[in-house]
Amino acid sequence: MACNCEERKKQRDHEGKEYKDLMTRLNRIEGQVQGIRRMVEEDRYCVDILTQVSAVQAALNAFNRELLTRHIKSCVVTDIQNGREEAVDELCQTVQKLMR
């Protein structure tokens, strides 16, 4: 899964194993969130719900790390090779947003 850097439409190539792996992660996270909803509806113990919320946050953080790594290795490298050095500034801004 690599960014379509040439067109700069901020779209991705939705092919291959990398894309499927990311979608699998998102589907798993979606299932976890639905589980949390059921726990709230069932009036489960707050600590158990908080534990599940923490697990979802960790899963989203792992997803972000994987996606950011792929972005750097594909889009950012390609942009720099093509002389688009402002990609580094965009990367720095993205990292700052993720660290909030």
KEKOL-555401 format. One line per 3 residues: number of its first residue (from 1); their letters; for each residue x, z, y of N, C-alpha, C, CB. Coordinates in nm, 2 decimals. Glycine has a CB too. Layout:
<recs>
NUM = a = X,Z,Y,X,Z,Y,X,Z,Y,X,Z,Y  ...
</recs>
This chain:
<recs>
1 = mac = 0.09,0.00,-0.12,0.00,0.00,0.00,0.09,0.00,0.12,-0.10,0.12,0.00  0.09,-0.11,0.19,0.17,-0.12,0.31,0.09,-0.16,0.43,0.29,-0.22,0.29  0.13,-0.11,0.55,0.06,-0.15,0.67,0.07,-0.30,0.69,0.11,-0.07,0.79
4 = nce = -0.03,-0.36,0.75,-0.02,-0.50,0.78,0.04,-0.51,0.92,-0.16,-0.57,0.78  0.17,-0.48,0.93,0.25,-0.47,1.06,0.25,-0.59,1.14,0.39,-0.43,1.03  0.24,-0.71,1.08,0.25,-0.83,1.15,0.13,-0.85,1.25,0.26,-0.95,1.06
7 = erk = 0.01,-0.82,1.20,-0.11,-0.84,1.28,-0.13,-0.72,1.38,-0.23,-0.85,1.19  -0.07,-0.60,1.35,-0.09,-0.48,1.43,-0.24,-0.45,1.46,-0.02,-0.50,1.57  -0.32,-0.48,1.36,-0.46,-0.44,1.37,-0.48,-0.31,1.31,-0.55,-0.55,1.30
10 = kqr = -0.37,-0.24,1.27,-0.37,-0.11,1.21,-0.46,-0.11,1.09,-0.42,-0.01,1.31  -0.45,-0.22,1.01,-0.52,-0.23,0.88,-0.42,-0.22,0.77,-0.60,-0.36,0.87  -0.46,-0.19,0.65,-0.37,-0.18,0.54,-0.41,-0.28,0.43,-0.38,-0.03,0.48
13 = dhe = -0.31,-0.30,0.35,-0.32,-0.39,0.24,-0.38,-0.30,0.13,-0.19,-0.45,0.19  -0.50,-0.33,0.08,-0.57,-0.24,-0.01,-0.55,-0.29,-0.15,-0.72,-0.24,0.02  -0.43,-0.31,-0.19,-0.40,-0.36,-0.33,-0.30,-0.26,-0.39,-0.34,-0.50,-0.32
16 = gke = -0.31,-0.27,-0.52,-0.20,-0.20,-0.60,-0.22,-0.06,-0.63,-0.08,-0.22,-0.53  -0.13,-0.01,-0.71,-0.13,0.13,-0.76,-0.12,0.23,-0.65,-0.01,0.15,-0.85  -0.05,0.21,-0.54,-0.04,0.31,-0.43,-0.18,0.33,-0.37,0.06,0.26,-0.33
19 = ykd = -0.25,0.23,-0.35,-0.38,0.24,-0.29,-0.47,0.32,-0.39,-0.44,0.10,-0.26  -0.47,0.28,-0.51,-0.55,0.35,-0.61,-0.52,0.50,-0.62,-0.54,0.28,-0.75  -0.39,0.53,-0.61,-0.35,0.67,-0.62,-0.40,0.75,-0.50,-0.19,0.68,-0.62
22 = lmt = -0.39,0.69,-0.38,-0.45,0.76,-0.26,-0.60,0.78,-0.27,-0.41,0.68,-0.13  -0.67,0.68,-0.32,-0.81,0.69,-0.34,-0.85,0.79,-0.44,-0.87,0.55,-0.38  -0.77,0.80,-0.55,-0.79,0.91,-0.65,-0.78,1.04,-0.59,-0.69,0.89,-0.76
25 = rln = -0.68,1.06,-0.50,-0.66,1.19,-0.43,-0.78,1.22,-0.35,-0.53,1.19,-0.35  -0.82,1.12,-0.27,-0.94,1.14,-0.18,-1.06,1.18,-0.26,-0.96,1.02,-0.09  -1.08,1.11,-0.37,-1.20,1.14,-0.45,-1.20,1.28,-0.50,-1.21,1.04,-0.56
28 = rie = -1.08,1.33,-0.54,-1.06,1.46,-0.59,-1.09,1.56,-0.48,-0.92,1.48,-0.65  -1.04,1.53,-0.36,-1.07,1.62,-0.25,-1.21,1.63,-0.21,-0.98,1.58,-0.12  -1.28,1.51,-0.22,-1.42,1.50,-0.19,-1.50,1.59,-0.29,-1.47,1.36,-0.20
31 = gqv = -1.46,1.59,-0.42,-1.52,1.67,-0.52,-1.50,1.82,-0.49,-1.47,1.64,-0.65  -1.38,1.85,-0.44,-1.36,1.99,-0.41,-1.45,2.04,-0.29,-1.21,2.01,-0.37  -1.46,1.95,-0.19,-1.55,1.99,-0.08,-1.69,2.00,-0.12,-1.54,1.88,0.03
34 = qgi = -1.74,1.92,-0.21,-1.87,1.93,-0.26,-1.89,2.06,-0.34,-1.91,1.81,-0.35  -1.79,2.10,-0.41,-1.79,2.23,-0.48,-1.80,2.34,-0.39,-1.66,2.24,-0.57  -1.73,2.34,-0.27,-1.74,2.44,-0.17,-1.88,2.45,-0.12,-1.64,2.42,-0.06
37 = rrm = -1.94,2.33,-0.10,-2.08,2.33,-0.05,-2.18,2.40,-0.15,-2.13,2.18,-0.02  -2.16,2.37,-0.28,-2.24,2.44,-0.38,-2.22,2.59,-0.38,-2.21,2.38,-0.52  -2.09,2.63,-0.36,-2.06,2.77,-0.36,-2.13,2.84,-0.24,-1.91,2.79,-0.35
40 = vee = -2.14,2.78,-0.13,-2.20,2.83,-0.01,-2.36,2.84,-0.04,-2.18,2.75,0.12  -2.41,2.73,-0.09,-2.55,2.73,-0.12,-2.59,2.83,-0.22,-2.59,2.59,-0.18  -2.50,2.86,-0.32,-2.53,2.96,-0.42,-2.49,3.10,-0.37,-2.45,2.93,-0.55
43 = dry = -2.45,3.12,-0.25,-2.42,3.24,-0.19,-2.31,3.32,-0.27,-2.54,3.33,-0.18  -2.21,3.24,-0.30,-2.10,3.30,-0.38,-2.01,3.39,-0.29,-2.01,3.19,-0.44  -1.93,3.47,-0.36,-1.84,3.56,-0.29,-1.75,3.49,-0.19,-1.76,3.64,-0.40
46 = cvd = -1.74,3.55,-0.07,-1.67,3.48,0.04,-1.52,3.46,0.01,-1.68,3.57,0.16  -1.46,3.55,-0.06,-1.32,3.53,-0.09,-1.30,3.41,-0.19,-1.26,3.66,-0.16  -1.39,3.39,-0.28,-1.38,3.28,-0.37,-1.40,3.15,-0.29,-1.49,3.29,-0.48
49 = ilt = -1.49,3.14,-0.19,-1.51,3.03,-0.11,-1.38,3.00,-0.03,-1.63,3.04,-0.02  -1.33,3.11,0.03,-1.21,3.09,0.11,-1.09,3.04,0.03,-1.17,3.22,0.18  -1.08,3.08,-0.09,-0.98,3.04,-0.18,-0.99,2.89,-0.20,-0.98,3.11,-0.32
52 = qvs = -1.11,2.84,-0.22,-1.13,2.70,-0.25,-1.11,2.61,-0.12,-1.28,2.67,-0.29  -1.14,2.67,0.00,-1.12,2.60,0.12,-0.96,2.59,0.14,-1.18,2.68,0.24  -0.89,2.69,0.11,-0.75,2.68,0.11,-0.69,2.58,0.02,-0.69,2.82,0.08
55 = avq = -0.75,2.56,-0.09,-0.70,2.46,-0.19,-0.73,2.32,-0.13,-0.77,2.47,-0.32  -0.84,2.30,-0.07,-0.87,2.17,0.00,-0.77,2.14,0.11,-1.02,2.17,0.05  -0.74,2.24,0.19,-0.65,2.22,0.30,-0.51,2.18,0.24,-0.64,2.35,0.38
58 = aal = -0.47,2.25,0.13,-0.34,2.21,0.07,-0.34,2.07,0.02,-0.31,2.31,-0.04  -0.46,2.03,-0.04,-0.47,1.89,-0.09,-0.46,1.79,0.02,-0.60,1.88,-0.17  -0.53,1.82,0.13,-0.53,1.73,0.25,-0.39,1.72,0.30,-0.63,1.77,0.35
61 = naf = -0.32,1.83,0.31,-0.18,1.83,0.36,-0.09,1.74,0.27,-0.12,1.97,0.37  -0.11,1.76,0.14,-0.03,1.67,0.05,-0.06,1.53,0.06,-0.06,1.72,-0.10  -0.19,1.49,0.08,-0.23,1.36,0.11,-0.16,1.30,0.24,-0.39,1.35,0.12
64 = nre = -0.17,1.38,0.34,-0.10,1.34,0.47,0.05,1.32,0.45,-0.12,1.45,0.57  0.12,1.41,0.38,0.26,1.39,0.35,0.29,1.26,0.28,0.32,1.50,0.27  0.21,1.23,0.18,0.22,1.11,0.10,0.20,0.98,0.19,0.13,1.11,-0.02
67 = llt = 0.09,0.98,0.26,0.06,0.87,0.35,0.16,0.85,0.46,-0.08,0.89,0.41  0.21,0.96,0.51,0.31,0.95,0.62,0.44,0.89,0.56,0.34,1.08,0.68  0.48,0.94,0.44,0.60,0.88,0.38,0.59,0.73,0.36,0.62,0.96,0.25
70 = rhi = 0.47,0.69,0.30,0.45,0.55,0.28,0.45,0.47,0.41,0.32,0.52,0.21  0.39,0.53,0.52,0.39,0.46,0.65,0.53,0.44,0.70,0.31,0.54,0.75  0.61,0.55,0.69,0.75,0.54,0.74,0.83,0.43,0.66,0.82,0.67,0.73
73 = ksc = 0.82,0.44,0.53,0.89,0.34,0.44,0.85,0.20,0.46,0.88,0.39,0.30  0.73,0.18,0.50,0.68,0.04,0.51,0.67,0.00,0.66,0.54,0.02,0.44  0.57,0.05,0.73,0.54,0.00,0.86,0.65,0.03,0.96,0.41,0.07,0.91
76 = vvt = 0.70,0.15,0.96,0.80,0.19,1.06,0.93,0.11,1.04,0.83,0.34,1.06  0.97,0.10,0.92,1.09,0.03,0.88,1.08,-0.12,0.92,1.13,0.04,0.73  0.96,-0.18,0.89,0.94,-0.32,0.92,0.94,-0.34,1.07,0.80,-0.37,0.86
79 = diq = 0.87,-0.25,1.14,0.86,-0.27,1.29,1.00,-0.26,1.35,0.77,-0.16,1.35  1.08,-0.17,1.31,1.22,-0.15,1.36,1.30,-0.28,1.33,1.29,-0.03,1.31  1.29,-0.33,1.21,1.36,-0.45,1.17,1.32,-0.57,1.25,1.34,-0.48,1.02
82 = ngr = 1.19,-0.57,1.29,1.14,-0.68,1.38,1.16,-0.65,1.53,0.99,-0.70,1.35  1.23,-0.55,1.56,1.27,-0.52,1.70,1.16,-0.44,1.77,1.29,-0.65,1.77  1.06,-0.39,1.71,0.96,-0.32,1.77,0.99,-0.17,1.76,0.82,-0.34,1.70
85 = eea = 1.09,-0.13,1.85,1.14,0.01,1.84,1.04,0.11,1.90,1.26,0.02,1.92  0.93,0.07,1.96,0.83,0.16,2.01,0.76,0.23,1.89,0.73,0.09,2.10  0.78,0.17,1.77,0.72,0.23,1.65,0.78,0.37,1.63,0.75,0.14,1.53
88 = vde = 0.90,0.40,1.67,0.95,0.53,1.66,0.88,0.63,1.75,1.10,0.53,1.70  0.84,0.59,1.87,0.76,0.67,1.96,0.63,0.70,1.90,0.75,0.61,2.10  0.57,0.60,1.84,0.44,0.62,1.78,0.45,0.71,1.66,0.38,0.48,1.73
91 = lcq = 0.55,0.70,1.58,0.58,0.79,1.47,0.59,0.94,1.52,0.70,0.75,1.39  0.67,0.96,1.63,0.69,1.09,1.68,0.56,1.15,1.73,0.79,1.09,1.80  0.47,1.07,1.79,0.34,1.12,1.84,0.25,1.16,1.72,0.27,1.01,1.92
94 = tvq = 0.26,1.08,1.61,0.18,1.10,1.49,0.23,1.23,1.43,0.19,0.99,1.39  0.36,1.25,1.42,0.41,1.38,1.36,0.37,1.50,1.44,0.56,1.37,1.35  0.37,1.48,1.57,0.33,1.60,1.66,0.18,1.63,1.64,0.35,1.56,1.81
97 = klm = 0.10,1.53,1.62,-0.05,1.55,1.60,-0.07,1.62,1.46,-0.12,1.42,1.60  0.01,1.58,1.37,0.00,1.65,1.23,0.04,1.79,1.23,0.07,1.57,1.13  0.13,1.83,1.32,0.19,1.96,1.32,0.11,2.06,1.41,0.33,1.95,1.37
100 = r = 0.00,2.02,1.46,-0.09,2.11,1.54,-0.15,2.22,1.46,-0.20,2.03,1.62
</recs>
